[in-house]
Amino acid sequence: MSVGAILCSLVVVSARNPVVSVLSLLGSFVCLAVIYLLAGFQFMAAAQLLVYAGAIMVLFLFVIMLLNLGTSEEQNGPIDRTLLRARRIPIVFAIGAAVFLLTLFGIETQQTIMEVDPELAERGVSSMSGLAELMFSTYLLPFEAASVLLLSATIAVIVLAKRGRTELATDASAEVTQ
Amino acid sequence: MTVPNEHILFLAAILFSIGVCGFFIRRNTIMVLLSVELMLNAANLTFIAGSRMHSTAAQAELSGPIFAIFVILVAAVEAGVGLALVIALFRRKQTVSLDQLNELGD
């Protein structure tokens, strides 16, 4: 899982196409969620999958598709690009096969590492109530501050979106008057 | 025995370094935001490892996961506001390349 997370993160940084890097970041997040699960924090794994892999990645993908950034970074000629792609495909397949074999090898040889400690798992289930209790007693003030932060972020995003639209509208009306 | 805590910390360090590299190397604003997300994830992993390190068999230390949840919340807010800024920039300039957004320095 760690190998998978590291490989995915490397692809995130090195990929030319933003869509590819967003999808590999998704893979990295899933690997991290499995690590949380193995460490005995079930709620963290669920939150990671729901918030990161579900919400944030969809937001990123949506913006990339909206702005049509998929090809904007590649400024090579068409021949170069096809050559690059043809060269890249076997590399990608080789990396995938290597990851698969590594995970198989890890499962074969070190079965105990992939096993969840039963004690930890039980504590994780019982830790849900402890988590909630701590969050609403000791960490009540940060919790409320987080709600204020979310509200202000919502307002900020709405203001940004509306201001852009009104500026565009004024630009368009100025062009019309000219 | 499960995964030792040192390995988790090493993984977090490696992920954070990759994020820092991406943050400085890439010229696309969205890629920079993605690198920031990667770094926040590494921080989360560190919180989890610390919580595991300090919890005993009888009592689980739960401050780490709570801070990690707050970090996830902040990451969500950051992604929302950052992407709104990117869209506003793209509307004005028709580009998201950081090399072409340097008017403040001139």
Interface residues (C-beta under 8 A of the other chain):
Chain A: S2 A5 I6 S9 L10 V12 V13 P18 S21 V22 L25 S28 F29 L32 I35 Y36 L38 A39 G40 F41 F43 M44 A47 Q48 V51 Y52 A55 I56 L59 F60 V63 I64 L66 L67 L69 S72 E73 T112 I113 E115 V116 D117 E119 L120 R123 G124 S126 S127 G130 L131 L134 M135 Y139 P142 A146 L149 L150 A153 T154 A156 V157 L160 A161 R163 G164 E167 L168
Chain B: M1 T2 V3 H7 I8 L11 I14 L15 I18 G19 C21 G22 I25 R26 N28 I30 M31 L33 L34 S35 E37 L38 N41 N44 L45 I48 A49 S51 R52 S55 A57 A60 L62 S63 P65 I66 A68 I69 F70 I72 L73 V74 A75 A76 V77 A79 G80 V81 L83 A84 L85 V86 I87 A88 F90 R91 R92 V96
